[in-house]
Structures are given as C-alpha cells and as structure tokens.
Amino acid sequence: MAMQCLRCQAENAADHRYCKACGSPLQPGEVAGDLERAHFLERQGRMAEAAQEYRKALTLDPENVDARYGHGLLLYHEGHLNEAIGEIQRAVSLNATFADAHFMLSVCYYRKCMFEESVSAARQVLAIDPTYFPALYRCGRALFHLGRLDEAIQALEELVRHQPSNTIAYYHLGTAYERKRLWDQAIQAFSRVAAENPRDASSHYHLGLNYRRRMQNDLAVGAFMRVLELDPTDAAAAEQLQNLQK
C-alpha cells in the first residue's frame, strides 16, 4: 500500500521511511513524523487527532522540546490553559532560552489574570531577545493591571518608539496616561490612534474626555460628535455631548 506524505502529498512506497519528494518522515514511531502529522492535522483543524500525534511523539521522546511546545500551543488554542502552562513550562525547563515558549507562558498567565507571573515571563523573553516587541506589549498590559502604572508606561513608551504605527500600544498607553491624570499625554496617544484609524470610535471618545478635562470644550464637542457619526447609538458620547452643549 502506498503512503502519502502529509507535507507535500507525494505518494511513496509503504516501506519508505522518508518522502522521496521532500524528505519528510513517513513512518509512525518516528518523533519527527509524529510532529509532522500533528502540524498537518492542526492546519486541517483536526485538533483531537493532532493532540494524539503530539502525545505519541512525547511517549517516544518525553524531552522533545518541539513536541512539548507544540502540544502546549494546541492546548492553549483549545482553551485548556492549565494544561497548556504545564506543557510550555516543561518546554522552558528543557530549553531555558526558548523565547517563544516564555512569551506564550506570559500570554497564558495573562489570560488567567496571573499578572505578576505574566510580567516575569515577558521580562524573561526580553532578557533573551530585547527586540521581541510583543513581550513589551504583554509586559505593559500586565503591569497596568497590577496598578504599576509608571512601569507600564515605560514598557509601552519603549514599544511605540520601536513601532510608531502600533495603534493598540498607543491606545493602552493612552489609558495608562489617563490613570496617571496625564491628560496632555493621553490626548497625544489617542490622537495617534485616531490618525491611524479614523473610524475607531473609542479613541475619539477618549479624546473627548481628555479635551474636556483640559477645558478644551470645543475640541471635546468635535470628538464626541465624531463618535456619534461613527456610532449613533453610543449613549455615553451622546450624554457627554448633551452636557457640553447645555
């Protein structure tokens, strides 16, 4: 019976261990082959079967970092956070400089509201690779939730220096400035978001709030009117506008 390669779909003789076309492992019982099948099944959305292939690989080689990490990612995407953390922690224990694994730990911890752990994992990523900018974002967001606003602002400001078009980072930087009552800086941050994405009603709403706090009522009116142009059902913006126009 011929065996089909999962990577390139080429037909191979049943006794071949590797694909004649692309060199991928074919035989069950080979860790690399189990991982190849797991990746293929994930791409097909066949998650239960993919998980079986990861478990096969880990039975053969419990210390295979790629299998641990891949299985952890699958568990994360399936919503099994505790199990995902366990697998990814094992991957990190096997390879302490695995930046992607540390980052995914930070993401998992954040999803579980374990913000201290999320910060620690994100900073471990940055110690390994200072240019791993998603870790700066994750660090900033976790610090914000911990109420460590100065550190959150520092992380997010560093991020936007490297990625000046990162509107999500600017938005959350704006909310951190608001918490610190830094109205002018908040206006600058939300203005960047609105400039990059003029149809983002939330950034215009925050601009209206901060213009009002700075007693720049004409600008506040314009911002709230823009919100209502984008979303006529926004009751909060309508109330703010009504109060300003009294």
C-alpha positions as CSV (number, residue, x, y, z in Angstrom):
1,M,0.0,0.0,0.0
2,A,1.3,3.4,-0.9
3,M,1.9,6.0,1.8
4,Q,1.1,9.7,1.2
5,C,3.4,12.4,2.6
6,L,1.4,14.8,4.8
7,R,3.7,17.7,3.8
8,C,3.7,17.5,0.0
9,Q,1.1,14.9,-0.7
10,A,3.5,12.8,-2.8
11,E,2.9,9.0,-3.0
12,N,5.6,6.8,-1.5
13,A,6.1,3.1,-1.2
14,A,4.8,1.6,2.0
15,D,8.3,0.7,3.2
16,H,9.8,4.1,2.7
17,R,10.8,5.9,5.9
18,Y,11.2,9.4,4.3
19,C,9.3,11.0,1.4
20,K,11.1,10.7,-1.9
21,A,9.9,14.2,-2.9
22,C,10.5,16.4,0.2
23,G,12.4,14.2,2.7
24,S,9.7,14.3,5.4
25,P,9.5,11.3,7.8
26,L,6.7,8.9,6.8
27,Q,6.7,6.0,9.3
28,P,4.8,6.0,12.5
29,G,7.0,5.7,15.5
30,E,9.4,8.4,14.3
31,V,9.2,11.5,16.5
32,A,9.7,13.8,13.5
33,G,6.9,12.0,11.7
34,D,4.5,12.3,14.6
35,L,5.2,16.0,14.8
36,E,4.8,16.4,11.0
37,R,1.4,14.7,11.2
38,A,0.4,16.8,14.2
39,H,1.2,20.0,12.4
40,F,-0.7,18.9,9.3
41,L,-3.7,17.9,11.3
42,E,-3.7,21.2,13.1
43,R,-3.7,23.0,9.8
44,Q,-6.7,20.9,8.9
45,G,-8.5,21.8,12.1
46,R,-8.4,18.2,13.4
47,M,-7.3,19.1,16.8
48,A,-8.1,15.9,18.7
49,E,-6.1,13.9,16.2
50,A,-3.3,16.4,16.3
51,A,-3.2,16.1,20.1
52,Q,-2.9,12.3,19.7
53,E,0.2,12.7,17.4
54,Y,1.8,15.1,19.9
55,R,1.2,12.5,22.7
56,K,2.7,9.8,20.5
57,A,5.8,11.9,20.0
58,L,6.1,12.6,23.7
59,T,5.7,8.9,24.5
60,L,8.7,8.2,22.3
61,D,10.7,11.3,23.5
62,P,9.4,13.0,26.6
63,E,12.1,15.6,26.4
64,N,11.4,16.7,22.9
65,V,11.1,20.5,23.2
66,D,9.2,21.0,19.9
67,A,6.6,18.4,20.9
68,R,6.1,19.9,24.4
69,Y,5.8,23.4,23.0
70,G,3.5,22.3,20.1
71,H,1.3,20.4,22.4
72,G,1.2,23.4,24.8
73,L,0.1,25.7,21.9
74,L,-2.6,23.3,20.8
75,L,-3.9,23.1,24.4
76,Y,-3.8,26.9,24.7
77,H,-5.8,27.4,21.5
78,E,-8.3,24.8,22.7
79,G,-8.8,26.8,25.9
80,H,-7.1,24.4,28.3
81,L,-4.9,27.0,30.0
82,N,-3.7,25.0,33.0
83,E,-2.6,22.1,30.8
84,A,-1.0,24.4,28.3
85,I,1.0,26.1,31.0
86,G,2.2,22.8,32.3
87,E,3.5,21.7,28.8
88,I,5.1,25.0,28.0
89,Q,6.8,25.2,31.4
90,R,8.3,21.8,30.6
91,A,9.5,23.1,27.2
92,V,11.1,26.0,29.0
93,S,12.7,23.7,31.6
94,L,14.3,21.8,28.6
95,N,15.4,24.9,26.8
96,A,15.7,28.0,29.0
97,T,16.5,30.3,26.1
98,F,13.3,29.4,24.2
99,A,11.9,32.9,23.8
100,D,8.7,31.9,22.1
101,A,7.9,29.5,24.9
102,H,8.5,32.1,27.6
103,F,6.2,34.5,25.6
104,M,3.4,32.0,25.4
105,L,3.7,31.5,29.2
106,S,3.3,35.2,29.6
107,V,0.2,35.1,27.4
108,C,-1.3,32.1,29.3
109,Y,-0.6,33.7,32.7
110,Y,-2.2,37.0,31.5
111,R,-5.3,35.0,30.3
112,K,-5.6,33.6,33.9
113,C,-5.1,37.0,35.4
114,M,-1.8,35.9,36.9
115,F,-0.2,39.3,36.1
116,E,2.9,39.0,38.2
117,E,3.8,35.8,36.5
118,S,2.9,37.3,33.1
119,V,5.4,40.2,33.8
120,S,8.1,37.8,34.9
121,A,7.7,35.6,31.8
122,A,7.6,38.6,29.4
123,R,10.8,40.1,31.0
124,Q,12.5,36.7,30.6
125,V,11.7,36.9,26.9
126,L,13.2,40.4,26.7
127,A,16.3,39.2,28.5
128,I,16.8,36.6,25.8
129,D,15.8,38.9,22.9
130,P,15.4,42.7,23.5
131,T,13.8,43.0,20.1
132,Y,10.9,40.7,20.9
133,F,8.5,43.6,20.9
134,P,5.2,41.6,21.6
135,A,6.7,40.9,25.0
136,L,7.0,44.6,25.7
137,Y,3.3,44.9,25.0
138,R,2.4,42.0,27.2
139,C,4.6,43.3,30.0
140,G,3.0,46.7,29.7
141,R,-0.6,45.4,29.9
142,A,0.1,43.1,32.8
143,L,1.8,45.9,34.7
144,F,-1.2,48.1,34.0
145,H,-3.5,45.6,35.6
146,L,-1.2,45.4,38.6
147,G,-1.5,49.1,39.1
148,R,2.2,49.7,38.4
149,L,1.5,52.5,36.0
150,D,4.9,54.0,35.8
151,E,6.4,50.7,34.7
152,A,3.5,50.0,32.3
153,I,4.0,53.4,30.7
154,Q,7.8,52.8,30.4
155,A,7.2,49.5,28.6
156,L,4.6,50.8,26.3
157,E,6.5,54.0,25.5
158,E,9.5,51.9,24.6
159,L,7.3,49.7,22.4
160,V,5.9,52.7,20.4
161,R,9.4,54.1,19.9
162,H,10.2,50.9,18.1
163,Q,6.8,50.5,16.5
164,P,5.3,54.0,15.9
165,S,2.4,52.6,14.0
166,N,1.3,50.2,16.7
167,T,-2.1,51.8,17.4
168,I,-3.1,49.1,20.0
169,A,0.0,50.0,22.1
170,Y,-0.8,53.7,21.7
171,Y,-4.4,53.1,22.8
172,H,-3.3,51.3,26.0
173,L,-0.6,53.9,26.6
174,G,-3.4,56.5,26.5
175,T,-5.4,54.6,29.1
176,A,-2.3,54.4,31.4
177,Y,-1.8,58.2,31.0
178,E,-5.4,58.7,32.0
179,R,-4.9,56.7,35.1
180,K,-2.0,59.0,36.0
181,R,-4.1,62.1,35.1
182,L,-1.6,63.0,32.4
183,W,-4.3,64.5,30.1
184,D,-1.9,66.0,27.5
185,Q,0.0,62.8,27.0
186,A,-3.3,60.9,26.8
187,I,-4.5,63.3,24.1
188,Q,-1.3,62.7,22.1
189,A,-1.6,58.9,22.4
190,F,-5.3,58.8,21.4
191,S,-4.7,61.3,18.6
192,R,-2.1,58.8,17.2
193,V,-4.7,56.1,17.3
194,A,-7.4,58.3,15.6
195,A,-4.9,59.4,12.9
196,E,-4.1,55.8,12.0
197,N,-7.6,54.6,12.3
198,P,-10.1,57.4,11.9
199,R,-13.1,55.1,12.3
200,D,-12.1,53.9,15.8
201,A,-14.9,55.4,17.8
202,S,-13.3,54.5,21.2
203,S,-10.2,56.7,20.5
204,H,-12.4,59.7,19.6
205,Y,-14.4,59.1,22.8
206,H,-11.3,59.2,24.9
207,L,-10.1,62.3,23.1
208,G,-13.4,63.9,24.0
209,L,-13.0,63.0,27.7
210,N,-9.5,64.3,27.8
211,Y,-10.2,67.5,25.9
212,R,-13.0,68.1,28.5
213,R,-10.6,67.5,31.4
214,R,-8.3,70.1,29.8
215,M,-11.3,72.5,29.5
216,Q,-10.9,72.4,25.7
217,N,-14.7,72.1,25.2
218,D,-14.9,73.0,21.5
219,L,-12.4,70.1,20.8
220,A,-14.4,67.9,23.1
221,V,-17.6,68.6,21.3
222,G,-16.0,67.8,18.0
223,A,-14.6,64.5,19.3
224,F,-18.0,63.4,20.7
225,M,-19.8,64.4,17.5
226,R,-17.3,62.2,15.6
227,V,-18.1,59.3,17.9
228,L,-21.8,59.7,17.1
229,E,-21.1,59.9,13.4
230,L,-19.4,56.5,13.7
231,D,-21.9,55.0,16.1
232,P,-25.2,56.9,16.5
233,T,-26.2,54.5,19.3
234,D,-23.4,55.5,21.6
235,A,-25.3,56.7,24.7
236,A,-22.2,57.7,26.6
237,A,-21.0,60.0,23.9
238,A,-24.5,61.4,23.5
239,E,-24.7,62.2,27.2
240,Q,-21.2,63.9,27.2
241,L,-22.2,66.0,24.2
242,Q,-25.5,67.0,25.8
243,N,-23.7,68.1,28.9
244,L,-21.3,70.2,27.0
245,Q,-24.0,71.9,25.0
246,K,-26.1,72.9,27.9
